[in-house]
Amino acid sequence: MKQDWKPGTLIYPLPAAMISCGSHPDEYNIITLSWLGTICTNPPMCYISVRPERHSYNIIKRDMEFVINITTEELAYATDWCGVRSGKDFNKFEEMKLTAGKASVVQAPIIEESPLNIECRVKEILSLGSHDMFIADVVNVKADEKYIDSTTGKFSLEDANPIAYSHGQYYELGNKIGGFGWTVRKKKDEEL
């Protein structure tokens, strides 16, 4: 038997990402978010949703850009800490000993310790209630070469041990159970 609950956001797990913002080193900040995702492949677009009272909100709204930094098990402590501390009170890069690197296209910094940095430029802001959604074009992606397969040229994010967020908890990812299309491939193809 199932119970009816009040409407809520129970679509989990989600990525746990550190969003970096700011156009000058003295104001660089990091906000941890899980309300983010892909919107479109061509052109590449994504979104983040931020509460207007968060310190990073006004920085992102002013600069109209940000960087999504994928987090890993190694970055789990910093990921949580940057989500519960305010950039008004702390320099999060210094406190967590993270390196603010130069992005290729946007002025916001990348987090060098992250295996994947997604540079974004805001196209539109939608006020939705508790959060505003920043819809953005992906203008560049920086990938750590140590996770790029030298034979295939593919990026292997799973080797970086990304983490996920689920209903107030952080988790490491489990075992691979299949690849895209595995349910329709012939057995002969699966053996390859």
HELIX and SHEET records of a PDB file:
HELIX    1   1 PRO A   25  GLU A   27  5                                   3    
HELIX    2   2 HIS A   55  ASP A   63  1                                   9    
HELIX    3   3 GLU A   73  LEU A   75  5                                   3    
HELIX    4   4 ALA A   76  VAL A   84  1                                   9    
HELIX    5   5 LYS A   92  GLU A   95  1                                   4    
HELIX    6   6 GLU A  145  TYR A  147  5                                   3    
HELIX    7   7 LEU A  157  ALA A  160  5                                   4    
HELIX    8   8 LYS A  187  GLU A  191  1                                   5    
SHEET    1   A 3 LEU A  14  PRO A  15  0                                        
SHEET    2   A 3 ILE A 163  SER A 166 -1                                        
SHEET    3   A 3 GLN A 169  GLU A 172 -1                                        
SHEET    1   B 7 ASN A  29  LEU A  33  0                                        
SHEET    2   B 7 ALA A  17  CYS A  21 -1                                        
SHEET    3   B 7 GLU A  65  ILE A  70 -1                                        
SHEET    4   B 7 LEU A 116  SER A 127 -1                                        
SHEET    5   B 7 ASP A 132  ALA A 143 -1                                        
SHEET    6   B 7 MET A  45  VAL A  50 -1                                        
SHEET    7   B 7 LEU A  36  CYS A  40 -1                                        
SHEET    1   C 2 ALA A 100  GLY A 101  0                                        
SHEET    2   C 2 ILE A 110  ILE A 111 -1                                        
END                                                                             
